[in-house]
Every structure is written in C-alpha cells, then in structure tokens.
Amino acid sequence: MSDLKQRIYAAAKDFQLVNFATITEDGKPWVRYVVARADDNLVFRFCSHLGARKIGQIRKNPNVHISLGAKDLETAEHWLQVEGSASISTDKTERDGFWFADLKNYFSGPDDPNYCVVIVRPSRIEFGTMGNMEPEVWQAAGS
C-alpha cells in the first residue's frame, strides 16, 4: 500500500460522521451527515433505510461526494474529499458485515427489510493538510 493510501486509510478506517452529497431529482446537490468508514481498499460504507431520499437519488445518479476529517480549525490536521460512485446493497454478507449495536436504534437487526448498505467506490480522493495549498491526490486505477 502506498504511503498516501495508508494515510487516507488511517484517516477513514474508523466509524465517523462524514458529509455525504448526492444530486437531487431536480439536479441540485444535497448534503447530509452519515456514519461511515472505509476499508483497506478505500471503499466507504454506511447504512440507510431503503426508503430514504438518498437511496432514490443514488439510483437516479450514482455520482456522489464524501468529505471528512476537518472537525474544527484548531485541531484539523488533514481532511479528505472523496469523489465516487455509490451502489446500494441488501446482500446479507454486506448487511451483517456493517452491522453494529447502535443501529438497533434504527433497525430491528441486520435482517430488517428496510436496512441497506451504501457502498461508495472512490475514483479520486484528495488528502488535504493544514499549511499546504495543494492536496495530495489518490486516483483509482483506470480513473
């Protein structure tokens, strides 16, 4: 794993509140918070209700954006801007693999018929740091 990919993974591997943007039905951006994490391939996952607005928006236009890392100006060391393509999974392995106890507040369990996992495969990730005007850029193979 390259040094940049390792630093991106270290910043994104734990569950955290991230900004997730989709395109609405009328072509406008819409951002909301979700709790997500990335795997060692830099693929991001979070869960949702199948009937949520974001699910319909992803089905219409899978181009999405995630930003994370800058919690405030005093402690921000780095941040990520993630451009990617989202898909929706109801696969049992995906649902079981993402499940954690706090989701009981929203779903009856990993077999809840309304529970799905959103998978974001990045095409480009910008790794920004304080004091550096130009972010480092990671791109997926073939992007």
C-alpha positions as CSV (number, residue, x, y, z in Angstrom):
1,M,0.0,0.0,0.0
2,S,1.4,3.4,-0.9
3,D,2.2,5.9,1.8
4,L,-0.7,8.2,0.6
5,K,-3.1,5.3,0.5
6,Q,-2.0,4.3,4.0
7,R,-2.6,7.9,5.3
8,I,-6.0,8.0,3.7
9,Y,-7.0,4.7,5.2
10,A,-5.8,5.8,8.6
11,A,-8.0,8.9,8.4
12,A,-11.1,7.0,7.2
13,K,-11.0,3.4,8.7
14,D,-13.0,4.2,11.9
15,F,-16.6,4.9,12.1
16,Q,-17.1,8.7,11.9
17,L,-19.6,11.4,11.0
18,V,-19.0,12.4,7.3
19,N,-20.7,14.7,4.9
20,F,-22.3,12.7,2.0
21,A,-23.6,14.6,-1.1
22,T,-25.9,13.3,-3.8
23,I,-27.7,15.1,-6.7
24,T,-31.4,15.7,-6.2
25,E,-34.1,14.8,-8.7
26,D,-34.0,18.5,-9.9
27,G,-30.2,18.4,-10.4
28,K,-29.2,20.2,-7.2
29,P,-26.6,19.0,-4.7
30,W,-27.8,17.7,-1.3
31,V,-25.5,17.1,1.6
32,R,-26.3,15.2,4.8
33,Y,-24.4,13.5,7.6
34,V,-23.9,9.8,7.8
35,V,-21.8,7.5,9.9
36,A,-19.3,5.8,7.6
37,R,-15.9,4.1,7.4
38,A,-13.6,2.9,4.7
39,D,-12.0,-0.5,4.2
40,D,-8.3,-1.0,3.3
41,N,-9.3,-0.7,-0.4
42,L,-10.6,2.8,0.4
43,V,-14.2,1.7,-0.3
44,F,-16.6,3.6,2.0
45,R,-19.7,2.1,3.6
46,F,-22.6,3.4,5.6
47,C,-26.2,2.2,6.2
48,S,-29.5,3.7,5.4
49,H,-33.3,2.9,5.2
50,L,-34.2,1.7,1.7
51,G,-36.9,4.4,1.5
52,A,-34.6,7.3,2.3
53,R,-34.3,10.2,-0.2
54,K,-30.6,9.5,-0.7
55,I,-31.3,5.9,-1.9
56,G,-33.7,7.3,-4.6
57,Q,-31.1,9.9,-5.5
58,I,-28.3,7.3,-5.8
59,R,-30.5,5.1,-8.0
60,K,-31.1,8.0,-10.4
61,N,-27.5,9.3,-10.3
62,P,-24.7,7.3,-8.5
63,N,-22.2,10.1,-8.7
64,V,-21.5,11.1,-5.1
65,H,-19.1,13.0,-2.9
66,I,-17.9,12.5,0.7
67,S,-15.9,14.9,2.8
68,L,-14.4,14.2,6.3
69,G,-11.7,14.9,8.7
70,A,-11.9,18.7,9.5
71,K,-13.8,18.8,12.8
72,D,-12.7,22.4,13.6
73,L,-10.0,24.8,12.5
74,E,-7.9,24.4,15.7
75,T,-7.4,20.7,15.6
76,A,-7.8,19.9,11.8
77,E,-4.6,18.2,10.7
78,H,-6.0,16.7,7.5
79,W,-9.2,16.2,5.6
80,L,-10.5,14.1,2.7
81,Q,-12.6,14.9,-0.3
82,V,-13.8,11.7,-2.0
83,E,-15.4,11.6,-5.4
84,G,-17.0,8.3,-6.3
85,S,-19.8,6.1,-7.4
86,A,-22.4,4.7,-5.0
87,S,-24.4,1.5,-5.1
88,I,-27.0,0.1,-2.7
89,S,-26.7,-3.4,-1.3
90,T,-29.1,-5.6,0.6
91,D,-26.7,-8.6,0.4
92,K,-26.7,-10.5,3.7
93,T,-22.9,-10.5,3.9
94,E,-22.7,-6.7,3.4
95,R,-25.5,-6.1,5.9
96,D,-24.0,-8.4,8.6
97,G,-20.5,-7.1,8.0
98,F,-21.5,-3.5,8.6
99,W,-23.9,-4.1,11.5
100,F,-23.0,-2.6,14.9
101,A,-25.1,-2.5,18.1
102,D,-26.1,1.2,17.9
103,L,-28.0,0.5,14.7
104,K,-30.7,-1.1,17.0
105,N,-31.9,2.4,17.4
106,Y,-33.0,2.5,13.8
107,F,-33.4,-1.1,12.6
108,S,-34.7,-4.3,14.3
109,G,-31.5,-6.1,13.3
110,P,-29.3,-6.9,10.2
111,D,-32.2,-8.8,8.7
112,D,-34.6,-5.8,8.9
113,P,-36.1,-5.4,5.4
114,N,-35.6,-1.6,5.4
115,Y,-31.8,-1.9,6.2
116,C,-29.3,-1.5,3.4
117,V,-25.7,-0.6,3.0
118,V,-24.5,2.1,0.7
119,I,-21.1,1.3,-0.9
120,V,-19.1,4.2,-2.3
121,R,-16.2,3.2,-4.6
122,P,-13.9,6.2,-5.0
123,S,-12.4,7.4,-8.3
124,R,-10.5,10.2,-6.7
125,I,-9.5,11.2,-3.2
126,E,-7.9,14.5,-2.2
127,F,-5.9,14.4,1.0
128,G,-5.6,18.0,2.3
129,T,-3.4,19.1,5.2
130,M,-3.1,22.4,7.1
131,G,-0.5,24.7,5.6
132,N,-0.5,23.0,2.2
133,M,-2.5,24.8,-0.5
134,E,-2.4,21.8,-2.9
135,P,-3.9,18.4,-1.7
136,E,-2.2,15.1,-2.5
137,V,-4.4,13.1,-4.9
138,W,-5.1,9.4,-5.0
139,Q,-6.9,8.0,-8.0
140,A,-8.3,4.6,-8.6
141,A,-6.8,2.5,-11.3
142,G,-8.5,3.4,-14.6
143,S,-9.8,6.8,-13.4
